[in-house]
Amino acid sequence: MPEISLATSIPGPKSAALLERKRRSVPDGVSVTFPVFVESADGAILTDVDGNRLIDLGSGIAVSSVGNAHPKVVKAVQDQVAAFTHTAFGITPYESYIELAELVASITPGDFDKRTMFVNTGAEAVENAVKIARRYTGKPAVVVFDHAFHGRTNLTMAMTAKQAPYKTGFGPFAPDVYRVPASYPFRDGLTGAEAAERTIYQIETQIGAANLAAIVIEPIQGEGGFIVPAPGYLAALVKWANENDVVFVADEVQAGFARTGDMFASQFEKIEPDLITMAKGIGGGLPLAAVTGRAEIMNAAHPGGLGGTYGGNPISLAAGLATVHVMIDDDLPAKARAIGEALLARLGAAAKTDARIGDVRGRGAMVAAEFVVPGTTKPDAHAADAVIEYMAQHGVVVLECGTDGNVIRFLPPLVITDVQLAEALDVFDEALRATR
């Protein structure tokens, strides 16, 4: 029996009415990409207010990795709400903050003494990593990369590469942020060593190691197009950073927590970042983010220099503890690897019959198809949009990404069933045929 069940067109009448209420009460800048209002969700299935059952290949942008309403997460949250909801860890602390900090330290790359702080969002985590790196090194400059996405605050907008919609009209932005080219094998054709040489040359000649506090990079770029760097690229950057007293920050906000088939994407590359920023998958759907790193770097900030009212809220911490234990106990990295094999096989087969798919890439349950004008590497956002729209109308939630908006990303919950994934990919194949 199909998992997808459509009682109405998309959007249905109840969702359409709610969209009109949204128009009258919510700013236009808070846009909606998939025009249905969710009433309930379970695992990888979303049910909207019109009774439509949809397969979710977006996971709330890589958040609901253990699926929606996981029983262990629900129970942990309910227990914590009944105990207390908030005191502020910086005022009257609680054990769960320490417990999750210890757990995160045990699963992040690197066998060295670590410290962890908790905040609410990925952008907050990135901002704090930059603060800490500047305090530790005494240097101001930060290097980021082409196609990077790090958030929507003023500093992280400066760090984010894509102009529209994230940055248009919101400047001026924070200073001392410098952008350099990253490894993009589909487009630059360079080996990891060649791409690293290009990156390092630009850093040394245009910024200078003596001025540089941190390199901040996504081990697999997320919003920029699920770009997987060429082998050896990240390791070469880590080596250079270590030799030049530069803090290497891995932004694992989207790639972290079992998403790529390892608990962290850095592990596949066999690198040990000085600092790691985390969010999305850690909280099981609740707002939670973290910075973990070498103790001597994390401890550079003076008492009171780090924190915030809601950072490490006890309800979010309870959800985080339950979520990470589910990932470990149920070996969700292995499930992500199996999902990745299925995605790469199906998308790879599709690419052989549809010249619009220029590249299929990714790792684990973080896979993408890049659409181009056939026979070229020219981005074709229209083709990607048409496929996404068809899938939406036929009950599959899938998201675009890429600097040019021409990449379709597949981010299913790690608990998605084989039947659900196959059915969703059947809709993708149908969408390709229907939009040629």
Secondary structure, DSSP 8 states (H G I E B T S, - for coil): --S-B-SSSSS-HHHHHHHHHHHHHS-TTS--SS---EEEEEBTEEEETTS-EEEESSHHHHT-TT-BT-HHHHHHHHHHHHH-S---TTTS--HHHHHHHHHHHHHSS-SS-EEEEEESSHHHHHHHHHHHHHHHH---EEEEETT----SSHHHHHH----TTTTTT-----SSEEEE----HHHH---HHHHHHHHHHHHHHHT-GGGEEEEEE-SSBTTTT-B---TTHHHHHHHHHHHTT-EEEEE-TTTTTTTTSSSSHHHHTT---SEEEE-GGGGTTS--EEEEEEHHHHTTS-TTSS--SSTT-HHHHHHHHHHHHHHHHTTHHHHHHHHHHHHHHHHHHHHHH-TTEEEEEEETTEEEEEEB-TTS--B-HHHHHHHHHHHHHTTEE-EEESTTS-EEEE---TT--HHHHHHHHHHHHHHHHHH-
